Amino acid sequence: MSGRKDIEARLDRSLRNQIELPKLGKTFNAGVWARIEAEERTATNPGAAPSRALLASRWFAIVNSVGIAATLVVAIYFALGSFGGVEPPTVNLGVHVPIPEISEGTVTKSLAVLGQLIGGVALLFGLSFTSIGRRLRASFS
C-alpha cells in the first residue's frame, strides 16, 4: 500500500515541477488597478453612452406611464358616467335593440356572489405563493 502512495507522491511532485506558473508581481497589480479605474471612469462619466439595460428600463417606465395614464382616463370617464350623470355617446347603427330589464334583486345577488367568487380566487392566488400553496400544488402534480 505504501508503494502505491510513494508512486503517487512522486508523480504529483513531477507534475508540479513541470507546470510553470507566472509570477504575479507589481506589473500585474498595476494592470488590474488600471482596468478597474478605467471602468469606474466610464461608469461615472456623464458623457458616456447609456447601457442597454438603462435604455430598456427608461422605455419600460415610459410605456408603463402611458398605460397608467390611459387606464386612469378611461376609469375616470366611466366613473363619471356612472356616478356623475355624464352619458357616454351612443352609436346609432339603424337597428333598435331593446335593453333587457334586470331586477334590482337579481343584480344585488349576482354582485354578492361575484364579489365572494373574486375574493376566493384572490385568496387562493395569494396562498399559492406561500409554502402551503407550493406543497398543495406539488401534491396535485
Steps between C-alpha positions, in 0.01 A plus 500: 500500500782741588665430161193627321493817712870557429439469128208744521711748701785482245255549211345795679841661557595435138183667373548799730857544376386490134238774544644849477286769657565862420602710796242767570684813592452875504433523127205262525355693795550830318321364192204376703464831684529692173214296351287552812560877489416511127171319560416734789573801282267376224231413758510847658560693176180691420598526133520125454225324306233339724493124519231285338353415839466868588337578165261206538404604851427852375277365224319274745441798729364708209271221376376431854429871555299520179307185593423627849388837362271336242352270764432791733336704222269213403418417864421864581289536187285199583486586870369845412251339263378267773496738794501850355219489246728522195366277226744337260413566136288237333558371151190476283534211260142521380397190696301537818587227750312528829707468817364222719369601840676339797346530841693668781486184712666295225775759463559509878519121529725472194739763632514332842582161347746655255674690782538184706625309196762766417606517866540121515704489180721785626551318830595175323733688268672665796524170686664337199813708565538377858665178612158341556396583144821358356449177693139476379604560139772235533253249638264549203769476235 
